[in-house]
């Protein structure tokens, strides 16, 4: 396993910005033009959840992937657990530990302008506030035209 994971998601960060996740120390760093513009220390559990979200971007990260990242259990076992929760109306119970962990991750990702959005009975997706603002403006413009 590589110590550093590098992310250059153009839609998420400004041009030339690089997000680096130090897998040994659990440090998330945003570099803009070779200058450190933000840094956060993550617990091991937070680091694995953030890694799963960043690896999935620009797609969503399914519930079973998040559960597997948090627990270290196989994806197959986590998929079975999530399906059980969906089929028995207990998905909130199954995903409760992940939601608690995500609450802490959200606070640490906000300074990077990264927001975690929940997708009902599906998973989670990360977006930047720039995309959130543009989608809100577009909806507002549509309402004004109607």
C-alpha positions in Angstrom: 0.0 0.0 0.0 1.3 3.4 -0.9 1.7 5.9 1.9 0.3 8.8 -0.1 -2.9 8.9 -2.1 -3.2 11.9 -4.4 -6.5 13.3 -5.7 -6.8 15.9 -8.4 -10.5 16.0 -9.0 -11.0 19.1 -11.2 -14.7 19.4 -10.4 -14.1 19.3 -6.7 -11.1 21.5 -6.3 -9.8 24.6 -8.1 -7.5 24.1 -11.0 -4.0 23.1 -9.9 -5.1 22.0 -6.5 -4.1 18.6 -5.2 -5.5 16.7 -2.2 -3.1 14.4 -0.5 -4.1 11.7 2.0 -1.2 10.4 4.1 -2.3 6.8 4.9 0.3 6.4 7.7 -0.2 9.5 9.7 -3.9 10.2 8.7 -3.2 13.7 7.5 -5.4 15.2 4.8 -3.6 18.1 3.0 -4.8 20.5 0.3 -2.0 22.0 -1.9 -2.7 24.9 -4.1 0.2 26.0 -6.3 2.6 24.2 -4.0 1.3 26.0 -0.9 -0.5 24.1 1.9 -3.9 25.8 2.1 -5.6 23.3 4.5 -4.7 20.4 6.7 -6.7 18.1 9.0 -5.7 15.1 11.1 -8.0 12.1 10.7 -8.5 9.1 13.0 -7.9 5.8 11.3 -11.7 5.2 11.0 -12.2 8.7 9.5 -9.3 8.2 7.1 -10.8 5.0 5.6 -14.2 6.6 5.2 -12.8 9.7 3.5 -10.6 7.5 1.3 -13.7 5.5 0.2 -15.6 8.7 -0.6 -12.6 10.2 -2.6 -12.0 7.0 -4.4 -15.6 6.8 -5.5 -15.8 10.4 -6.7 -17.4 11.6 -9.0 -19.8 8.7 -8.5 -21.5 8.0 -5.2 -20.1 5.6 -2.6 -22.6 2.8 -1.8 -23.6 2.0 1.7 -21.8 -1.4 1.7 -18.5 0.3 0.6 -18.8 2.8 3.5 -19.6 0.0 6.0 -16.7 -2.1 4.7 -14.3 0.9 5.0 -15.4 1.5 8.6 -15.5 -2.1 9.9 -12.8 -3.7 7.8 -15.2 -6.5 6.9 -15.5 -7.9 3.4 -17.6 -6.0 0.9 -19.7 -9.1 0.4 -20.6 -9.4 4.1 -21.3 -5.7 4.3 -23.5 -5.9 1.2 -25.5 -8.7 2.8 -25.9 -6.6 6.0 -27.1 -3.6 4.0 -29.5 -5.7 1.9 -30.9 -7.2 5.1 -31.4 -3.7 6.5 -33.2 -2.6 3.4 -35.4 -5.6 3.2 -36.3 -5.5 6.9 -36.7 -1.8 7.3 -33.6 -1.6 9.5 -31.2 0.3 7.2 -31.0 3.1 9.8 -29.9 0.6 12.4 -27.3 -0.9 10.0 -25.9 2.5 8.9 -26.1 4.2 12.3 -22.3 3.8 13.1 -21.4 5.0 9.6 -23.6 8.1 10.1 -22.0 8.9 13.4 -18.5 8.7 11.9 -19.6 10.8 8.9 -20.7 13.5 11.3 -17.1 13.9 12.4 -15.8 13.6 8.9 -18.1 16.3 7.6 -16.6 18.8 10.2 -13.1 17.9 9.0 -13.9 18.1 5.3 -15.8 21.4 5.4 -12.6 23.5 5.5 -11.6 21.8 2.2 -14.9 22.9 0.7 -16.0 19.2 0.5 -19.5 18.3 1.6 -20.9 14.8 2.1 -24.5 14.4 0.8 -26.6 11.4 1.7 -28.5 9.6 -1.1 -31.6 7.9 0.3 -31.1 4.1 0.7 -28.2 4.2 -1.7 -25.0 5.8 -0.3 -23.1 9.0 0.0 -21.6 11.4 -2.5 -19.1 14.3 -2.1 -19.6 17.7 -3.7 -18.0 21.1 -3.4 -20.0 24.1 -2.2 -19.4 25.6 -5.7 -21.5 22.9 -7.2 -24.1 23.2 -4.4 -24.4 26.9 -5.1 -24.7 26.6 -8.8 -27.4 23.9 -8.6 -29.3 26.0 -6.1 -29.0 29.0 -8.4 -30.2 27.0 -11.3 -33.3 25.8 -9.4 -34.0 29.3 -8.3 -33.7 30.6 -11.9 -36.2 27.9 -13.0 -38.7 28.9 -10.3 -38.4 32.6 -11.3 -39.2 31.6 -15.0 -42.3 29.6 -14.0 
